[in-house]
């Protein structure tokens, strides 16, 4: 799942985009020749000729999909920018109403899968605005285009073959309209996840995540269980942190028992923070001066849903709000670096031998890890968040 609808295009001309190299990774094949090879592969895997023809006849290369894929940007907003926009008062109100009106359905799903209603409704709101926007792109054409492009050819080759399998199962290509990256329905389920985790929860004999809310919600819950969701366990909790911590321990890749964090002076922003053995990672999406969360093992399922750091945190935070948590602290005292400044920092980190990452002006997990190493070298609090002060110090190096 890519939640592609929340990524906006850069508006670049395809001909000027050096990242597009479809024929180069397909032995020089044209798009039509590539589709012919996919037809043969799908038929060899047992898909009927009729289903393959129904899926692929008339499919053409869509340059607008490539422009969107190569122009990702919205996830570079700070956590507060992104979450304030996505977890709006209106969306909170509608989410609570849907929790109430579908209480019996969500109760059945939680009994069977162990996934709370608030988790599913939060994803529902972020993915399709509670079903109001399923997307407008022909899914098979989109994933075929992305499978031909070389940037993520292997990933979308699998997506394309699974989309064809959905046609074999009875879906019409004309109703397979969704996001530009191929996700479908209320919860924007990708074709491979649909094939693997699709659930018929309304009992009509088929799994339909496009038209059936019960099927869509149960399929999402089934996916989360497959991604490691543990029944009865928390996923994310806002906390308050003291002025002094071993900041280098604040990392999604590092877990300590909650008792450790309590001993370090971490406290719950609301409710309780038991000093027990439950593993938790301290997450500082905007550094030590911004919001702070403990991410529990169930948060790993969010990252399986969408690996974008700011999206996963926002989805988890939205679910906690629906479950009764207050608005996150906005007491951040640090301004994020602009893209040109972050790109300069990335170049410096490369020269220092702390990163092999391409300098693209985007803050990802690799850049955060390199920033942490630079902070440790300079004797600064190593929270992994790039600041103007850090950039200035490194310029002096």
N, C-alpha and C positions, 0 to 999 in steps of 0.2 A: 504494500500500500504506500503510495507516494504523496497522497493529498495534493496532487498537482494543481488543483484549482486555486490554491492559495499562493502559487508561484507566478509572478507576472513576467511577461516577455520583455526582453531588452529592446526589441524592435530592430534588430540588426538585419541587414540584407543577407540572405543565404549565400549568395555568390561571394560575399566578402568574409564569410565565416570559415577560417582555416580548420576549425574543429570538425566540419562536415566532410566525411570521406567515405561515403557509402561503398562505392565499388572497390576501394582499396582493401577492405577487409573481407570481401566476398569474391576474391579471385578475379576481379575485373567484371563481374556480372552486372548487367543492367538490372534495374528494379524488376522488370518483367521476368528476366531469367531467374532472379532470386526467388520470386513468387512461384515459379515453376518448380524450383527445387524444394520449396516448402510444401507444395502440393504433393510431390512424390514422397516426402518424408512423412506427412500426415497419413497418407494412404498406407504406407508401409507400417505405420503404427496401428493400423486397424480402423481408421476413420473412413467412412464410406465416401465413394467418389461424389455422391450427391451432396453430402454435407460439406465436403471440401469445396465443391463448385459453388454452393450457396454462400459459403463464407468468403471466398476470394474473388469470385467473378465481379469485375467492375472496380476492384480496389486499385487506387492509384497513390503515388507518392505525394504526401502532403507537406509542403515546405513550412506551413504555419506551425505544424507540430514541432518540427526541428527548431524553429526560432524560439518557441516556448521552452523547449528542453534546454537549449543552450543559453537561455537568458534568465536563469533562476536568480531571484533576488530578495523576495519578501522575507525569507527566513533569516536574512541578515539584520533584521530589526532587532532591537534589544528585547529581552523578555517582557519588560513592562510595556513597551510600545506594541508588541504583538498581542500580548494577553489582554491589554486594555481594549484593543480593537475587536478581538475575537470573542472575548467574554463580556459582551456588552450587557447593559441593564435589560434591554429588550430580549436578548438571547437567554439571559438568566430567567426572565419571566416566562417565556415560552417553554423553556426546558422544564421548569417546575410544573407547569400545567400539563405537559406531556407525561411527566412522571405520575401525576395523579390520574390522568385519564387512561393510562395504560398500566395501572398498578397491578392488575391481575396477570397480565402478560409478563411483566418484568418479574413478578414473584415466581411464576412458573420457570422462567429462564434461570433465575438465581438458584432455585432448588435443583435444577438439573446440572447447571454448569458452574455455579459458585461465583458468578460475575455480578456485582451489584448493578442495580438499575442506573445509578448516577454515572457510572463509568460508561455505559452504553449510550445514554442520552447525551453525554458530553461529546462523544465521538460523532453521534448523529448530528449534533448542532454544528460541529466544525467541518464535517465532511460534506454535508449536503444542505446545510441550513434547515435541518429537520425535514428533509425530503423536498424542499422547495426548488433545489437546483441540483439535478443529477448530472449536469454537463450537457454539452451540445455536439460532441465529436463522435463520429462513427468509430466505435472502439476497435474493430478489426483493422480498419484503415490506419488508425493511429499507431497501434502496436506493430503493424507491418512496416510502417514508415520508420519507427524507432528501432526495429530489428534490422533494418537495412543500414541505418546510420551506424557508424563505428563506435560512438561514444559508449553505448551500453548495449551493444549488439547481442551478446550472449544472454543478458537478462531478458531482453524483449523478444528474442527468439523463442524462449520458453513461454513468455506471455502469449505470443501469437499462436503457438501450437495448442495451448490450453484454451484460447478463445475459439479456435476451430472445434475443439472437443465440446465446448458449450453448445455450438450449433448442432453437433451430432446428438446432444442430449435433448434438443428440442427448442432451444432459443432461436428466435429469428434474428438475423443480422440487422434487420431494420429496427428492432427494439433494443439492440445493443448500442445504445447511445449514452455516452458518459463523459468522463474527464479526458483531457488530451493525452494523458499517459495510460489510459485504458481501464480505469476503475469504473465500476458499475453500481448503480442503485443508491438506496438510502445511505448505506455505510461506505460507499465507494470501495467495493471489494474488487481486487484484481483478479483476472481470469484464473491464475494458478490457485489462489486462495479459494475462489469459488468452486473450482473442481475438487479441491481437497477437503474443504470444510463446509461446503454448502449443506444446509439443513432444511428439511421440509417440516416446519413447526406449526403450520396451519392445517396440516393433514389433508391437503388436496392432491397428494401424490407426486409433487414436484417441488424442488427448491427454487424459489423465485425472489431474489433479493432486489429486483427492480420494482415489482408491484406489491409485494407482500411485506408489510412491516414485521409480522412475526418471524417470517423466514429470514429477513435481513438482520434483525436483532439477534436471533439464535445463531445464525451463521457467524456474526461478529464475535459472539461469546465463545463459540466453538473454536474460532481462530485464536482468541486470547488464551484459552486453555492450552491449545497446541503450542502457544508461545511461552508457556510456563506459568500461567496465572494460578495462584494458590488461594483456594477458598478460605474466606474469613480473615485474610491478611490485608493490612493497609497497603497503599501504593505510594503516597506522597503526603508530606506534612510540613507546613511552614513552621520555621523555628526562629528563635532569636539567638544571636551568637555574641559572645563577649568580645572585648577589644583585642584580646590576646588569645590566639589559638595556634596549634601547629597547622598553619594554613595549607601546607603542602599535602596534608591528609584530606583536604576537601577536593574530592575527585569521584566521578561516577565509577571509576575503575577500582576504587578503594572502599572496602567495607569494614566497619567495626560494629561490635554490639552496641545497642542503644546506651547501655550502661557506660561505655567509654565516652560517648558524646555528652552524657549528663555529667560525668566526672570532669570534662573539659569546660563545663559551664554553659553548654547549650541547653536552652529551655524551649518549651512549646510556645508558639505565638498565641494559641488558644487551646484549651483542654489540657490533657496530661501528656507527659513524656516519661513513660516508665523506664526505670533503670534495669532493663532486662537484657536478654541475649539476642533479641531479634536483630539481624544484620541490617545496617543502614549506611548509606553513603551521604556525606554532606555535599550538597550541590549549591554552588554560588554562581548563578547565571550571569550576574553583573559584578562579580568580584565581592570582596569582603565588606564593601560599603553598600551593597544592594540587598535584594531579597535573598533569603536563605531557606533551604528545604532539606529535610531528610528524605532520601529516596530509598524505598524498601525493595526487596526482591521482586515484588509484583511490577515495579516500574520497568523492569526489563521487558515485560510484555508490551509496554508502550513503545519502547525503542524497536521492537520487532514490527510493530504496526507502522511506525514512521521513524526513521533514524535521525531526522532533523531535530537537533537539540531543543530549539525554541518551540517547535510544534509539540513534541512529546511532553515537555514541561507544561505547556499551556493546556493540553488535553487533560493531564493529570490534575492540574490546578482547577480547571473548570469542574471536573468531577468532584473535587473536595468542596468547592463552593456549593454545588447542587446538594451535597451531603450536609451542608450547614456551616462550613468554615467561613470566616470573615474575609473581606477583601484583603489582598496581599499588601504588605507594607510598601509604601512608595517613598520611603526615606532615603533613597539612593543619593549618594553625594559624589558620584563620579560620572563624567560625561564620556560616552563611547567615542572611540576614534572614528573619524570619517574614513571612507574606503581608501583614498589615496594615502592617508597616514598609516593605515593598517597594512597596505601593500608595501610601504617603505619599511615598516617594522619587520614584515615577513622577509624582505630582502636582507635586512641586517641579520636576522636569525639564521638565514641560510649561510651567510658569510661567516658567522660564528660557528658553523657546524652543528647547530642545534635543530635544524630542520632540513628536510629534503622536499618540502612542500612547494608547489608552484605558488608564486606570489600573485594572488588574485584579489586581494582586498576583502576577503571573506573570512569571518571568524568561525572556524570549525574546531573539532577536537584536536587535530594535529597542531594547529596554531596555539591552542590553549596549552598543550603539553610543552611546546617549545618555549612559550612565554614563562611557564613555571620554572623551567630550567634556567632561563635568563635571570629571573627574579632571585633564584637561589644563588647564582653566581655573584649577584650584586648585593646579597644580604638583605633583600627586600622581602616583605610578606609574600609568600609564594602561593597566591590564590589563582594563578593562571589567567588573570584577566588583564588585557592590554590597556594601558593608560598613557596619557600624554607625558606624564612624568617618566614612565619607563622608556618611552621612545626618546625623550630628551637625554636621559642617562646613557642609552645605548649609542646615540649619535656621538656622544663624547668618548666612547670607547674606540 
